[in-house]
Every structure is written in C-alpha cells, then in structure tokens.
C-alpha cells in the first residue's frame, strides 16, 4: 500500500489527513496522520485542469509595446505570423516542452484552443496525448466536412470571439459541435463588451475572459450555468482587470487558465497568485481561490466523482508542497516541485 499525507481536497473541503492507495486505486481517505511512511507530503488533489491555453506560442518573445490587436488578433497578429513561420518539427518541440512543464506543475490536462485546423489538432494530439483539444477551423467559410475532420481528432471547437467572425458562421459551427456531442467554447468580452445573449445562445460549455462584462452579463452566465475561465496574467499584460469579485458575487463558476504560453507558461500556481492579487484588491478573500483552482476546471470536463479525492477513484493525484496548517497563500508562494502520483508512473 502507498500513502500520501498532509491535507486532502475532499467533498467536505480541505482536511488534514492521508490517502491510501492500492493497485492504482484510492482505497480510503483518512483523518489524521498515517503510521506508514508517506511517499509525499503536502496538499493532495486530483490533477489540475488548466482551463484555457494556447500552448504552441511558447517560443515567441514578445517585443515591447505590443497592443492586443498587434499581438493576438487573427489572422495576422504576431502570434499567428510566428506560428505560420515555424517548421512542424520546431512547433511540435515547443508543444512537447509545454506539455511536460504542465505535467510537472501538477496539471492533468490543459484545454487548448488549437490553431492550425485539423493538422494543428493532430500535431497536438501526437505531442501531448493528455491534452484537451478545441480546434480552430482555417476555412474562410463554414465547411461541415472540415469541422468533422477536426472533431475526429479534437475534443471540440474553440473560437476567437463574436467580434472577429460572422455570426451566422459561428452559429453553424456551434450547432454542428453540439450535434457531434463535443465541446464548444469561445472568447468573450475580452477587448470590448460583446452581446452576452448572442454568446449564450451558442450554448457554450464555457467562455473565456469577460474582462469587459457588466453585472447583468455575469448574472446571465450564472443563470445559464456557463462557467467563465479567467486568465489574470494575460489580462493584466493588456491592462485589463478581470472582475473576479463581481463574478463571484453574481454566482459565476470561475475556472483558471494560463492563456498563451508566451505569457509565462503553464504554472497554475503563478496564475493563481495573479488571480489572488486581483481578487484581494477587489475586496475578496484568498479562500475564494480554492474552487477556481482545484474544482471548477475539473467540473467542466469530468463527472462530479472526479472533482475531489475519494475512495474508489483512480489514483491520479498531485501533491503540492505545503506544511503545517494549510494556507492557500503558502501553497501558491511555494516554488517546490509538485509530486505526481500516477498508477505505474509514481515518482
């Protein structure tokens, strides 16, 4: 039997205790301290879900003074020019480095808005099999066959925003994704406020950013049970401040994403630290980070019984360094390595 100890994320909250593992399965979660020597000590959680990424642009060095449109607006923002100029070998190498860094930082998957159509999706699946891929079509007009080919490899479709694309095109894409029972997601109100009624009519699994949202927009998201993924570091880079406290007050489920790899890579502790800074500046509590960081990304992808650590689940777990009485601030400030326990791969 293997044992992990410290603090455990359970359905009842974070408790001091330990996890017993046999045959690749969690057999029990116990209060207190174990008698057997643990493999690792810290905060024990299911692997994090990095809920919004663009993993392929980690090799891009951002020149100073770039605006949002200059840097990331399709099709000719610097990011898109950079990706088109890379060889397949170089691009796949950048993706592999990103995926490994993501795993080492405690994430089980990252939800990537993957550029490059079906070819880009196949490349990501080959380089990072555990990733969650939301492909982006490359055809100028709606092409049902192209969407189907993308969805043969990808987990869904993730598109830019309603400000960048024809509304009729987006609606047809969203309809097809739902028909094929895949994930549809979209950027929303990142640079300017956008029509939330139109966005929600697309029935997205989640939306990303909402930095320019009003309280009415956020209440509609909460009422529709559509989560919002916040990417604080990239928002702050463009002098945008995500309204995290207002989101929470309106009842929105928030998940966390690290956005473009060029902004600093897939370190969810760094991302959550930026999230915490914004939240505290808006009068929120550091304890409000627990749901967005540990639970809500998993709620987007998995059934409820995979959100917390519980007996009977597969023993795929991350252990974040922390000591003594658990404090979220201490965990976020730790730069120590994350211990990853995977059946057959435990360190």
C-alpha positions in Angstrom: 0.0 0.0 0.0 1.2 3.5 -0.9 0.4 6.5 1.3 0.2 10.3 0.6 -0.2 12.6 3.6 -0.8 16.2 4.6 -4.0 17.8 3.6 -6.6 16.3 1.2 -9.2 18.0 -1.0 -12.5 16.2 -0.2 -16.2 16.8 -0.9 -16.3 18.3 2.7 -13.4 20.7 2.0 -9.7 20.5 2.7 -9.0 18.2 5.7 -5.8 17.2 7.5 -5.3 13.6 6.6 -3.9 11.0 4.3 -4.7 8.9 1.2 -4.2 5.1 0.9 -3.6 3.6 -2.5 -3.6 0.0 -3.7 -3.5 -1.3 -7.2 -3.7 2.1 -8.8 -6.9 3.0 -6.9 -7.6 5.2 -3.9 -8.8 2.8 -1.2 -9.5 5.3 1.5 -9.1 8.9 2.7 -8.4 9.1 6.4 -8.2 11.8 9.1 -5.1 12.5 11.0 -1.6 11.2 10.3 -0.6 7.8 8.9 1.5 5.2 10.7 3.3 4.2 7.4 5.9 6.5 5.9 4.3 8.6 3.1 5.6 8.8 -0.4 5.0 12.6 -0.3 3.5 15.2 2.0 1.5 18.3 1.0 -1.8 19.3 -0.4 -3.3 16.2 -2.2 -5.7 17.0 -5.0 -6.7 15.4 -8.3 -4.5 16.9 -11.1 -5.5 20.4 -12.0 -7.2 21.4 -15.2 -5.6 24.4 -16.9 -8.8 25.6 -18.4 -7.6 27.8 -21.2 -4.3 27.7 -23.1 -2.7 28.4 -26.4 0.2 26.0 -25.9 2.2 26.4 -29.2 3.5 30.0 -28.9 5.9 29.5 -26.1 8.9 30.2 -28.4 7.7 33.7 -29.2 9.5 36.5 -27.5 7.1 39.5 -27.2 8.6 42.8 -28.3 7.8 45.8 -26.0 4.8 48.0 -26.7 2.6 45.4 -28.5 -1.1 46.0 -28.4 -3.8 43.3 -28.2 -4.6 43.6 -31.9 -0.9 43.6 -32.9 -0.1 40.5 -30.9 -3.0 38.1 -30.9 -5.7 39.2 -33.3 -6.3 36.7 -36.1 -5.2 36.2 -38.8 -2.1 38.5 -38.9 -1.3 39.2 -35.2 2.3 38.5 -34.3 1.4 35.2 -32.7 -0.3 33.9 -35.8 2.6 35.0 -38.0 5.0 33.3 -35.6 3.1 30.0 -35.7 2.9 30.0 -39.5 6.6 30.6 -39.8 7.7 27.6 -37.6 8.6 24.2 -39.1 6.4 21.3 -38.0 9.4 19.9 -36.0 10.0 23.2 -34.2 6.3 23.6 -33.4 6.0 20.1 -32.1 9.1 20.5 -29.9 7.6 23.7 -28.4 4.4 21.8 -27.6 6.2 18.9 -26.0 8.1 21.2 -23.7 4.9 22.9 -22.7 3.1 19.6 -22.0 5.9 18.4 -19.8 6.1 21.7 -17.9 2.3 21.4 -17.4 2.6 17.9 -16.0 5.4 18.9 -13.7 3.4 21.8 -12.4 0.5 19.5 -11.3 -1.9 19.7 -14.2 -3.5 16.6 -15.6 -4.7 18.3 -18.8 -4.9 21.7 -20.4 -7.8 22.8 -22.6 -6.1 24.2 -25.7 -7.7 26.5 -28.3 -5.6 24.9 -31.0 -4.7 26.9 -34.1 -4.0 25.3 -37.5 -7.1 23.4 -38.3 -7.1 19.6 -38.4 -3.3 19.5 -38.9 -2.7 21.5 -35.8 -5.0 19.2 -33.8 -3.3 16.1 -35.0 0.1 17.6 -34.1 -1.1 18.5 -30.6 -2.6 15.0 -30.0 0.6 13.4 -31.1 2.8 15.7 -28.9 0.5 15.8 -25.9 -2.0 12.9 -25.8 -3.4 14.0 -22.5 -4.4 17.5 -23.7 -8.0 18.6 -24.2 -8.1 19.9 -27.8 -10.5 22.5 -29.0 -9.6 23.0 -32.7 -10.0 26.1 -34.8 -11.1 25.9 -38.4 -9.0 27.5 -41.1 -11.5 27.7 -43.9 -12.8 31.2 -44.7 -16.4 29.9 -44.8 -18.3 27.3 -43.0 -17.1 23.8 -44.1 -19.0 21.0 -42.5 -16.5 18.4 -43.6 -13.6 20.4 -42.2 -15.3 20.6 -38.8 -16.0 16.9 -38.8 -12.3 16.1 -39.7 -11.2 18.4 -36.8 -13.6 16.7 -34.4 -12.2 13.2 -35.4 -9.1 14.3 -33.5 -10.2 17.1 -31.2 -12.5 17.2 -28.2 -14.4 20.2 -29.6 -14.0 23.6 -31.2 -12.7 26.8 -29.6 -13.0 30.0 -31.5 -11.9 33.6 -31.1 -14.9 35.8 -30.5 -18.2 37.0 -32.0 -16.4 40.3 -32.8 -13.9 38.5 -35.1 -16.3 36.3 -37.1 -19.6 36.3 -38.9 -22.4 35.4 -36.5 -24.1 33.0 -38.9 -20.8 31.1 -39.3 -20.4 30.8 -35.6 -23.9 29.6 -35.1 -23.5 26.8 -37.7 -20.2 25.7 -36.2 -21.7 25.6 -32.7 -24.7 23.7 -33.9 -22.5 21.0 -35.6 -20.3 20.7 -32.5 -23.4 20.1 -30.3 -24.7 17.5 -32.9 -21.4 15.6 -32.6 -21.6 15.9 -28.7 -18.3 17.7 -28.4 -17.2 20.8 -26.5 -17.9 24.3 -27.9 -16.2 27.3 -26.2 -15.5 30.9 -27.1 -13.6 34.0 -26.0 -16.0 36.7 -24.8 -15.8 40.4 -23.9 -12.0 40.4 -23.7 -11.2 43.6 -25.5 -14.7 45.2 -25.8 -18.0 44.3 -24.3 -19.9 41.8 -26.5 -23.5 40.7 -26.8 -23.9 38.1 -24.0 -27.3 37.0 -25.2 -25.8 36.0 -28.6 -22.9 34.3 -26.9 -25.1 32.3 -24.6 -27.4 31.3 -27.4 -24.5 29.3 -28.8 -24.7 27.1 -25.7 -21.0 27.1 -24.9 -19.5 24.7 -22.4 -17.6 27.7 -21.0 -16.5 31.2 -22.1 -13.1 32.8 -21.6 -12.1 36.2 -20.1 -15.2 38.5 -19.7 -13.0 41.4 -18.6 -15.5 43.9 -20.1 -18.6 42.2 -18.7 -21.3 44.1 -16.8 -23.1 42.7 -13.8 -26.1 41.9 -16.0 -23.8 39.9 -18.3 -22.3 37.9 -15.4 -25.8 37.2 -13.9 -26.9 35.8 -17.2 -23.8 33.5 -17.2 -24.6 32.3 -13.7 -28.3 31.7 -14.6 -27.3 29.8 -17.7 -24.7 27.8 -15.6 -21.9 28.7 -18.1 -18.5 28.9 -16.3 -16.1 31.7 -17.1 -12.4 31.0 -17.4 -10.2 33.8 -16.0 -6.6 34.3 -17.3 -5.4 37.1 -15.0 -1.8 37.3 -16.2 -2.6 37.8 -19.8 -5.4 40.2 -19.0 -3.1 42.3 -16.8 -0.5 42.3 -19.6 -3.0 44.2 -21.8 -4.0 46.5 -18.9 -7.3 44.7 -18.4 -8.5 43.7 -15.0 -10.8 40.7 -14.7 -13.8 41.4 -12.5 -13.3 38.4 -10.3 -15.1 39.6 -7.2 -18.1 40.7 -9.2 -18.1 37.3 -10.9 -18.2 35.5 -7.6 -20.9 37.9 -6.2 -23.0 37.2 -9.2 -22.7 33.4 -8.7 -20.5 32.6 -11.7 -18.4 29.4 -11.6 -14.8 30.6 -12.3 -12.0 28.4 -13.6 -8.4 29.4 -14.2 -6.3 29.3 -17.3 -2.8 30.4 -18.2 -3.7 31.5 -21.7 -0.8 31.9 -24.2 2.4 30.2 -23.5 4.3 33.3 -24.5 3.0 35.0 -21.3 4.8 32.7 -18.9 4.0 29.0 -19.4 1.7 26.6 -17.7 2.4 27.2 -14.0 -1.0 27.3 -12.3 0.5 28.5 -9.0 1.8 31.6 -10.7 -1.5 32.1 -12.4 -3.5 31.6 -9.2 -1.2 34.1 -7.5 -2.1 36.7 -10.1 -5.7 35.8 -9.6 -5.4 36.1 -5.8 -3.8 39.6 -6.2 -6.7 40.8 -8.3 -9.3 39.2 -6.0 -7.8 40.7 -2.9 -7.6 44.2 -4.5 -11.3 43.9 -5.2 -12.2 43.1 -1.6 -12.4 39.3 -2.0 -11.0 36.5 0.2 -8.0 34.3 -0.6 -10.1 31.3 0.3 -12.2 32.0 -2.7 -9.4 30.7 -4.9 -9.9 27.1 -3.8 -12.9 26.4 -6.1 -11.5 28.1 -9.2 -8.1 26.5 -8.9 -8.9 23.0 -7.7 -12.6 22.2 -8.5 -14.1 24.2 -11.3 -11.8 23.3 -14.2 -12.5 19.7 -13.4 -16.2 20.3 -13.3 -16.0 21.5 -16.9 -14.6 18.1 -18.1 -15.4 15.4 -15.6 -18.3 13.9 -13.6 -18.6 15.0 -10.0 -16.9 12.0 -8.6 -13.6 13.0 -10.2 -13.6 16.5 -8.7 -12.3 15.7 -5.2 -10.2 12.9 -3.7 -12.4 9.9 -2.8 -12.2 6.2 -2.3 -12.7 4.2 -5.5 -11.2 6.8 -7.8 -8.2 6.2 -10.0 -5.1 7.2 -8.0 -4.0 10.0 -10.4 -3.0 12.7 -7.9 -0.9 15.8 -7.5 0.7 16.8 -4.2 1.6 20.5 -3.8 4.2 21.5 -1.3 2.8 22.9 1.9 3.5 22.4 5.6 1.7 22.7 8.9 -1.8 24.2 8.8 -2.9 24.6 5.2 -2.9 28.1 3.9 -3.6 28.8 0.2 -1.1 31.7 0.2 1.7 29.5 1.4 1.0 26.9 -1.3 0.9 29.5 -4.1 4.2 31.0 -3.0 6.0 27.7 -2.9 8.3 27.1 -5.8 9.0 23.5 -4.7 8.3 20.6 -7.1 4.9 19.1 -7.4 4.8 15.3 -6.7 2.8 13.5 -9.3 1.3 10.1 -8.4 0.1 8.2 -11.5 -0.5 4.4 -11.4 2.6 2.8 -12.9 4.4 6.2 -13.1 4.7 7.3 -9.4 7.9 9.1 -8.7 
